[in-house]
Each structure stands twice: as structure tokens, then as C-alpha cells.
Amino acid sequence: MRILVLNRSNLATTPYAQWLGPAHEVVLVTSTGAISADPDRARAELSGYREVVTFDRFHANAAVETTALDLHRRHGFDAVIAMNEYDLLRAARLREAMGLDGQGTAEAEAFRDKLRMKEVLTAAGVRTAPFAPVAHVTDLYAFAAEHGYPFVVKPRRGAGSTGVEVLRDADGLAAYAASHTPLGDDDGAALLAEAYVEHELFHIDGLVVAGTTVLVWPSACTSALTYREGTVFTSTTLDAHDPLTGPLRDLTLRAVRALSAWPTLTFHAEVFRTADGTLLLNEIASRVGGGKIYETIRLATGVDLVREYIQAVGDDSVHRPPVDRPERTAGFALFPGSPGTLAAAPAEGTCDVPGVDQYRLNVPVGTFLGVAEHSSARIASVVVAGDDRAAAGAVLAEAVDWFRAACEITPPEPDPAP
């Protein structure tokens, strides 16, 4: 096969050409930032590709698509691979323009546009919180009148909790409207309002290859909204015997079937469990989850969601049998920043807490930090393992205490008095 890859991930950890193997001709269109700065490492990362085109500005750049179409005229692609949330619709448009099989624009839109997603899910009988489109400020007032406060407003095509706000009263609504100019434009904003429900949060991650569900496994996690307020984000996979494991898996697969007709995809879903035990599908994406979900799922189940999906695009006839239960329980913690300078932090790889599989420091000491604007922004992270969820949770708690004790953020100096 001749395969086009659209990439903005670290090529050192995502070697498409190597994973697909010499039987395929792979052309890479990539963000320059995904390539190592070291020339020797960069040469190694870019080896094995039939052709490589780089862009300093990759996001929302129409030249990426015009270049892809020019490359198709020369190479004649059979498939397009895109792993990032913000490239899914781009890849779908290119598949249709090139006449290729794979996820098309209607299906990609159902995963990317949260309004369309919830409309499709509701029609399929998958329960969600009450929702409505928001184009203008009058829509916000109408939603508040019908559903009351608090309620959530989010971008219809956002990711990583970026731009998600909870409006708790009329003053909050007015302040939100004042800071969002499109709400007053004739063309309007592309937003979604949802009723706020008290809940426990779960994410469910998996892989389907040629119509066979290879993996679908739930994890319990904390809120990305409180993470943005400075609370450590934690997640642990559920035990096979947990009474919620089966219902969460079943609900997620119902959502996947409602949204996707294409038989090979990877997915990341979020589900609310309300105070009365009701499960509500919050969101689902046709990509691998962010944060440290990829590493945690690989540690818990042995399934490499990224590698196995990419290989399945090249040949979906050979894949592992379904994983009925994980090999172990795993979890992770993400440490958000706060305004100030990172004055001290443990060096990468120095965590000696038993059960910690990986510790990463994402920013060097001396960096000026701000508030975490999205769920993947972090100063450090740990990935842990345990015999069950309780054991993994205990390791996470000890690792969080270890990092907090060693991390020091110096607050910024106050502005001088006028």
C-alpha cells in the first residue's frame, strides 16, 4: 500500500514507517516541531519514508491539504493516517477528494462536532445530559431559562477541555458573553450548552480492527475542570470484577456503533455516573486519549493503541484476539502548573516509589509557568501499576505526595504600587 501520514506527534515515539514495515510506501507530511532538533536523531526519525514534507505552521494551514493532494497525484495513495484530534476532519476531506476508503467527513464530523455527536447518540438511544446549540447570547439565556444554573458551555469542536466553562449564575453568563465576541456576531459562535450534572467521571479507551473489538476498557478519573484550577489529575483502570466495568464497556460500544460505520478505529470516551447511578455518555473521539492514557492502557493490557491502529491501516487481517481483562491495573497522575517560576522539581526518572513505572518532567527548572489551559498541559507526570485498583491508587497517592514535597513554584512578584 501507498500510505499518506499527517503527523504532529513526536516522531521519536511514533515511527510510522517502521511500524508499517517495508511492504508499504509511506509518505510523511509533518509538523517541523515533531522532529528532534538533534540532526542525527532527526535523520533516524525521517528514515524509511518515501518522501517527507515539513511545515513550520501545521495547524489550520491549507497548504498541508494542497500539498497532500499534489503528493497523491504523484504517488497514488491507498490510505491516509491521521492520529491527532485536529487532523481528523482534514484527513477525512482528503480521503474523499482522493477517492479512498476510510473515515469520511460525515463520520469524522459526528466525532468532532459535539452537537452532531449528541444528536446521533440521542437518536440511537444513548443517554446524554440535556444539550442545545449556542450561536448567540440569546441562546445562553434560553438554555438557562429552561435548565437553570449551573450549566456548561464548550466549543463544539474543542479538545482537551480547552474553552470549557461552567456558568453558575446570571453574572457568570454575562461575563462569559462579554468575553466571547462571536456571540454577538451575525454569524454566531460554534458552541454547545449542556446541563451540569453532579457525577463521577470515567474514560473508556479502545480499539476496533476489521469489525472486531480488540479492546474496550474503562478507567475512573478526576475532573479536567478541577485540573485547570490546580488539582492533580489522576486516573486508574477499573478491575475486571468492578460492577461498573461491564456497563461502561457496553455503553461505549453502543456509542461507537452509533457513530461509526468504518470497521477499524481507535476511540476515547468520557462517561458520567450521576448520583442515582445513571450512566450518561459525555463525549467520544475517534482517536487515542491524551494525557498518559496511551502509556497506561499499554501497561495495563499490553495493547499499544497507536501502533496497532497504524499497523491495522496497513493490514487489518492480522490482529491480536480481543482482550477480555487487563494484565494488571495501571494509572497515572498529571501535575498542573500554577503562576510562577518552577524553582525546584525532581529530575526525570528519579522517582523511587515502588510501583511507579514512569516519571516524566515536562518543563525544565527555571520555567515560568501559568495555569493549565487544557487537560494535557502539565509540568510532570507519573504512570503506575498495581495488582488491583486499590493498590494502584495507593501507589499514585504516594507518588503525588513525593512530587509535591519536592516541587517548588515561586509565585510571581506583585505588580509595584502605582
C-alpha positions as CSV (number, residue, x, y, z in Angstrom):
1,M,0.0,0.0,0.0
2,R,0.9,3.6,-0.5
3,I,0.1,5.5,2.7
4,L,0.0,9.2,3.4
5,V,0.7,10.2,7.1
6,L,-0.4,13.5,8.5
7,N,1.6,14.0,11.7
8,R,2.1,16.4,14.6
9,S,3.2,13.8,17.2
10,N,6.8,13.2,18.4
11,L,8.4,11.1,15.6
12,A,10.8,9.6,18.1
13,T,7.9,7.7,19.7
14,T,5.7,7.3,16.7
15,P,7.8,5.7,13.9
16,Y,5.1,5.2,11.3
17,A,7.4,3.8,8.6
18,Q,9.0,1.3,11.0
19,W,5.7,0.1,12.3
20,L,4.1,-0.3,8.9
21,G,7.1,-2.1,7.5
22,P,8.9,-2.3,4.1
23,A,5.8,-3.7,2.4
24,H,4.3,-0.2,2.4
25,E,5.4,3.0,0.8
26,V,4.9,5.7,3.4
27,V,4.9,9.5,2.7
28,L,5.1,11.8,5.7
29,V,3.6,15.3,5.9
30,T,4.6,16.5,9.4
31,S,4.9,19.5,11.7
32,T,8.6,20.5,12.0
33,G,8.1,20.6,15.7
34,A,7.6,16.8,15.7
35,I,11.2,16.2,14.6
36,S,14.1,16.1,17.0
37,A,16.4,19.2,17.0
38,D,19.5,17.0,17.0
39,P,20.5,16.3,13.4
40,D,21.5,12.6,14.0
41,R,18.2,11.9,15.7
42,A,16.3,13.7,13.1
43,R,17.9,11.7,10.3
44,A,16.9,8.5,12.1
45,E,13.3,9.6,12.7
46,L,12.9,10.5,9.0
47,S,14.4,7.4,7.5
48,G,12.2,4.8,5.9
49,Y,9.8,7.3,4.3
50,R,9.3,7.5,0.5
51,E,9.1,11.3,0.8
52,V,8.9,13.8,3.7
53,V,7.4,17.3,3.6
54,T,7.6,19.5,6.7
55,F,5.6,22.6,7.8
56,D,6.7,25.1,10.4
57,R,3.0,26.0,10.7
58,F,0.9,22.8,10.6
59,H,-2.3,23.7,12.4
60,A,-5.1,25.2,10.2
61,N,-2.8,25.6,7.3
62,A,-4.5,25.0,3.9
63,A,-1.1,24.3,2.4
64,V,-1.0,21.0,4.2
65,E,-4.0,19.8,2.2
66,T,-2.9,21.2,-1.1
67,T,0.5,19.6,-0.7
68,A,-1.2,16.3,0.2
69,L,-3.3,16.5,-3.0
70,D,-0.2,17.2,-5.1
71,L,1.6,14.2,-3.4
72,H,-1.4,12.0,-4.3
73,R,-1.1,12.9,-7.9
74,R,2.5,11.6,-7.9
75,H,2.2,8.7,-5.5
76,G,-1.4,7.5,-5.8
77,F,-2.2,6.8,-2.1
78,D,-4.3,4.0,-0.9
79,A,-4.9,5.2,2.6
80,V,-4.5,8.3,4.9
81,I,-3.4,8.1,8.5
82,A,-4.0,11.0,11.0
83,M,-3.8,10.4,14.8
84,N,-4.4,13.9,16.1
85,E,-7.9,15.2,17.0
86,Y,-7.3,18.4,15.0
87,D,-6.4,16.4,11.8
88,L,-9.4,14.0,11.7
89,L,-11.6,16.2,9.5
90,R,-8.6,17.2,7.4
91,A,-7.8,13.5,6.8
92,A,-11.5,12.8,6.0
93,R,-11.7,15.6,3.4
94,L,-8.5,14.3,1.8
95,R,-9.8,10.7,1.6
96,E,-13.0,11.8,-0.1
97,A,-11.0,14.1,-2.5
98,M,-8.7,11.2,-3.3
99,G,-11.5,8.6,-3.6
100,L,-10.1,6.5,-0.7
101,D,-11.7,4.2,1.8
102,G,-11.7,5.2,5.5
103,Q,-13.4,7.6,7.8
104,G,-15.2,10.2,5.7
105,T,-16.3,13.7,6.6
106,A,-19.8,12.8,7.8
107,E,-18.4,10.3,10.3
108,A,-15.5,12.5,11.3
109,E,-17.9,15.3,11.9
110,A,-20.0,13.1,14.2
111,F,-17.0,12.5,16.3
112,R,-15.6,16.1,16.1
113,D,-18.7,18.2,16.4
114,K,-20.2,17.7,19.8
115,L,-23.6,18.9,18.8
116,R,-23.8,16.4,15.9
117,M,-22.3,13.7,18.2
118,K,-25.1,14.2,20.8
119,E,-27.8,14.3,18.1
120,V,-26.7,11.0,16.7
121,L,-26.2,9.4,20.1
122,T,-29.7,10.6,21.3
123,A,-31.3,9.2,18.1
124,A,-29.6,5.8,18.9
125,G,-30.9,5.8,22.4
126,V,-27.6,6.6,24.1
127,R,-28.3,8.9,27.0
128,T,-26.6,12.2,27.4
129,A,-27.1,15.3,29.6
130,P,-29.6,17.8,28.1
131,F,-27.9,19.9,25.5
132,A,-28.5,22.7,22.9
133,P,-26.5,24.6,20.3
134,V,-25.3,28.1,21.2
135,A,-24.7,30.6,18.4
136,H,-25.8,33.8,20.1
137,V,-26.0,35.2,23.6
138,T,-29.8,34.8,23.4
139,D,-29.3,31.0,23.2
140,L,-27.4,31.1,26.5
141,Y,-30.3,32.9,28.2
142,A,-32.8,30.5,26.7
143,F,-30.8,27.5,27.9
144,A,-30.6,29.0,31.4
145,A,-34.3,29.6,31.5
146,E,-35.1,26.0,30.5
147,H,-32.4,24.1,32.5
148,G,-31.3,26.5,35.2
149,Y,-27.8,27.1,36.6
150,P,-25.2,25.8,36.7
151,F,-24.7,24.7,33.1
152,V,-21.6,24.0,30.9
153,V,-20.6,25.8,27.7
154,K,-18.0,24.4,25.4
155,P,-16.6,24.7,21.8
156,R,-18.4,22.2,19.5
157,R,-15.0,21.2,18.0
158,G,-12.7,21.6,21.0
159,A,-10.5,19.0,22.7
160,G,-8.7,18.5,26.0
161,S,-11.3,20.6,27.9
162,T,-10.0,23.8,26.2
163,G,-12.5,26.6,26.4
164,V,-15.0,24.6,28.6
165,E,-16.7,26.8,31.2
166,V,-19.3,26.3,33.9
167,L,-21.7,29.2,34.1
168,R,-23.1,29.2,37.7
169,D,-25.4,32.3,37.7
170,A,-26.6,35.2,35.6
171,D,-23.5,37.3,36.4
172,G,-21.3,34.4,35.1
173,L,-23.3,34.3,32.0
174,A,-23.0,38.0,31.4
175,A,-19.2,37.9,31.9
176,Y,-18.9,34.9,29.6
177,A,-20.9,36.7,26.9
178,A,-18.8,39.8,27.2
179,S,-15.6,37.9,26.6
180,H,-16.8,35.9,23.6
181,T,-17.3,38.3,20.7
182,P,-18.8,35.8,18.2
183,L,-21.9,35.5,20.4
184,G,-22.8,39.0,19.2
185,D,-21.9,38.5,15.5
186,D,-24.5,37.7,12.9
187,D,-22.6,34.5,12.0
188,G,-22.6,33.5,15.7
189,A,-20.4,31.1,17.7
190,A,-19.9,27.4,17.4
191,L,-20.7,26.4,21.0
192,L,-22.7,23.8,22.9
193,A,-24.6,24.2,26.1
194,E,-25.1,21.2,28.4
195,A,-26.9,20.8,31.7
196,Y,-24.4,20.4,34.6
197,V,-24.8,17.1,36.5
198,E,-23.0,16.1,39.6
199,H,-21.1,13.0,38.6
200,E,-18.2,10.5,38.9
201,L,-16.1,10.6,35.7
202,F,-14.9,7.6,33.7
203,H,-12.9,7.4,30.5
204,I,-13.1,4.3,28.2
205,D,-10.5,3.6,25.7
206,G,-10.3,1.0,23.0
207,L,-9.5,-0.3,19.5
208,V,-11.7,-2.0,16.8
209,V,-10.0,-3.7,13.9
210,A,-11.9,-5.1,10.9
211,G,-15.1,-5.0,13.0
212,T,-13.6,-7.0,15.9
213,T,-13.4,-5.2,19.2
214,V,-9.8,-5.8,20.3
215,L,-10.1,-3.7,23.4
216,V,-12.6,-1.6,25.3
217,W,-11.6,-0.8,28.9
218,P,-12.8,1.8,31.5
219,S,-10.8,3.9,33.9
220,A,-12.0,6.2,36.8
221,C,-10.6,9.7,36.8
222,T,-10.8,13.1,38.3
223,S,-12.2,16.2,36.6
224,A,-10.3,18.1,33.9
225,L,-12.1,21.2,35.1
226,T,-10.6,21.0,38.6
227,Y,-7.2,20.2,36.9
228,R,-7.4,23.6,35.3
229,E,-7.9,25.0,38.8
230,G,-4.6,23.4,40.0
231,T,-5.8,20.0,41.2
232,V,-3.7,17.0,40.3
233,F,-5.4,14.8,37.6
234,T,-5.5,11.1,38.4
235,S,-6.8,8.0,36.6
236,T,-6.8,4.3,37.3
237,T,-8.1,1.4,35.2
238,L,-11.1,-0.5,36.7
239,D,-10.7,-4.0,37.9
240,A,-12.4,-6.7,35.8
241,H,-14.7,-7.6,38.6
242,D,-15.8,-4.0,39.2
243,P,-19.6,-3.8,38.8
244,L,-19.3,-0.8,36.6
245,T,-16.8,-2.3,34.1
246,G,-19.4,-4.2,32.1
247,P,-22.0,-1.4,31.8
248,L,-19.3,1.2,30.9
249,R,-17.9,-1.1,28.2
250,D,-21.4,-1.8,26.8
251,L,-22.4,1.9,26.7
252,T,-19.2,2.9,25.0
253,L,-19.6,0.2,22.3
254,R,-23.2,1.3,21.7
255,A,-21.9,4.8,21.1
256,V,-19.1,3.6,18.8
257,R,-21.6,1.6,16.7
258,A,-24.0,4.6,16.5
259,L,-21.3,7.0,15.3
260,S,-19.0,4.8,13.2
261,A,-19.6,2.7,10.1
262,W,-15.9,2.2,9.4
263,P,-14.7,-1.1,10.9
264,T,-11.2,0.0,12.1
265,L,-10.8,2.8,14.6
266,T,-9.4,3.7,18.0
267,F,-11.6,5.6,20.4
268,H,-11.6,7.6,23.7
269,A,-14.9,8.2,25.5
270,E,-16.0,10.0,28.7
271,V,-18.9,8.9,30.7
272,F,-20.7,10.5,33.7
273,R,-22.2,8.4,36.5
274,T,-24.8,10.5,38.2
275,A,-25.8,10.4,41.9
276,D,-28.6,7.9,41.2
277,G,-26.2,5.6,39.2
278,T,-27.3,6.7,35.7
279,L,-24.6,6.5,33.0
280,L,-24.5,9.4,30.6
281,L,-22.2,9.5,27.6
282,N,-20.4,12.8,27.7
283,E,-18.1,12.7,24.7
284,I,-16.4,10.2,22.4
285,A,-13.5,10.8,20.0
286,S,-12.1,8.6,17.2
287,R,-8.5,8.8,18.5
288,V,-6.3,7.7,21.3
289,G,-6.9,9.6,24.6
290,G,-4.5,12.3,25.7
291,G,-2.5,12.7,29.0
292,K,-0.9,9.4,29.8
293,I,-3.8,7.2,28.7
294,Y,-1.7,5.6,25.9
295,E,1.0,4.6,28.3
296,T,-1.4,3.4,31.0
297,I,-3.5,1.3,28.6
298,R,-0.3,-0.3,27.2
299,L,1.0,-1.0,30.7
300,A,-2.4,-2.5,31.9
301,T,-3.4,-4.5,28.9
302,G,-0.3,-4.9,26.6
303,V,-2.2,-3.2,23.8
304,D,-0.4,-0.4,22.0
305,L,-3.3,1.6,20.7
306,V,-1.3,3.8,18.4
307,R,1.0,1.2,16.9
308,E,-1.7,-1.4,16.5
309,Y,-4.1,1.0,14.9
310,I,-1.4,2.2,12.4
311,Q,-0.5,-1.4,11.6
312,A,-4.2,-2.2,11.1
313,V,-4.5,0.5,8.4
314,G,-1.7,-1.3,6.5
315,D,-3.2,-4.8,7.0
316,D,-6.3,-5.4,9.2
317,S,-6.3,-9.1,8.5
318,V,-3.7,-9.8,11.3
319,H,-4.5,-8.5,14.7
320,R,-4.5,-9.8,18.3
321,P,-7.5,-11.6,19.8
322,P,-9.8,-9.5,22.0
323,V,-8.5,-8.6,25.4
324,D,-11.1,-9.7,28.0
325,R,-9.3,-8.4,31.1
326,P,-6.1,-6.4,31.7
327,E,-2.9,-8.0,32.8
328,R,-2.6,-5.6,35.7
329,T,-4.2,-2.4,37.0
330,A,-2.5,0.9,35.9
331,G,-2.9,4.6,36.4
332,F,-1.4,8.0,36.0
333,A,-1.2,11.4,37.5
334,L,-0.7,14.7,35.7
335,F,0.7,17.7,37.7
336,P,-0.6,21.1,36.6
337,G,1.3,24.3,36.8
338,S,0.4,27.5,38.6
339,P,1.5,31.0,38.0
340,G,5.1,31.4,39.0
341,T,8.6,30.0,38.3
342,L,9.4,26.3,38.7
343,A,12.2,26.7,41.3
344,A,12.7,23.0,42.0
345,A,11.4,19.6,40.8
346,P,12.8,16.1,40.8
347,A,14.9,15.1,37.8
348,E,13.3,12.8,35.2
349,G,13.5,9.2,36.1
350,T,14.3,9.7,39.8
351,C,11.1,8.6,41.4
352,D,11.8,5.6,43.6
353,V,8.2,5.0,44.8
354,P,7.6,1.2,44.4
355,G,5.1,0.6,41.6
356,V,6.0,3.7,39.6
357,D,6.7,2.6,36.0
358,Q,7.4,6.1,34.6
359,Y,8.1,9.6,35.9
360,R,8.5,12.4,33.4
361,L,9.4,16.1,34.0
362,N,8.0,18.1,31.1
363,V,9.5,21.5,31.7
364,P,12.9,22.5,33.0
365,V,13.5,24.1,36.3
366,G,13.5,27.8,35.9
367,T,10.5,27.8,33.5
368,F,7.8,30.5,34.2
369,L,4.5,28.7,34.5
370,G,0.9,29.6,34.0
371,V,-2.4,28.0,34.7
372,A,-3.0,24.7,32.8
373,E,-5.4,25.8,30.0
374,H,-6.1,22.2,28.8
375,S,-6.0,18.7,30.2
376,S,-2.7,17.7,28.6
377,A,-0.7,20.7,29.8
378,R,1.5,19.5,32.7
379,I,4.8,20.1,34.4
380,A,5.3,16.4,35.2
381,S,3.5,13.1,35.2
382,V,3.8,9.6,36.7
383,V,2.5,6.2,35.4
384,V,2.0,3.4,38.0
385,A,0.9,-0.2,38.2
386,G,-0.6,-2.4,40.9
387,D,-2.3,-5.7,41.4
388,D,-5.7,-4.1,41.6
389,R,-7.2,-0.7,41.6
390,A,-6.8,-0.2,45.3
391,A,-3.1,-1.0,45.1
392,A,-2.5,1.3,42.0
393,G,-4.4,4.0,43.8
394,A,-2.1,3.7,46.8
395,V,1.0,4.0,44.6
396,L,-0.5,7.1,42.9
397,A,-1.2,8.7,46.2
398,E,2.4,8.1,47.4
399,A,3.8,9.3,44.1
400,V,1.7,12.5,44.3
401,D,2.9,13.2,47.8
402,W,6.5,12.6,46.7
403,F,6.3,15.1,43.8
404,R,4.5,17.7,45.9
405,A,7.2,17.5,48.6
406,A,10.0,18.0,46.1
407,C,8.3,20.6,43.7
408,E,8.6,24.3,44.4
409,I,6.9,27.0,42.4
410,T,7.9,30.6,43.3
411,P,4.9,32.9,42.9
412,P,5.4,36.0,40.6
413,E,6.3,39.2,42.2
414,P,3.3,41.5,42.8
415,D,3.0,44.5,40.5
416,P,4.5,47.6,42.0
417,A,2.1,50.1,43.5
418,P,1.3,53.0,41.2
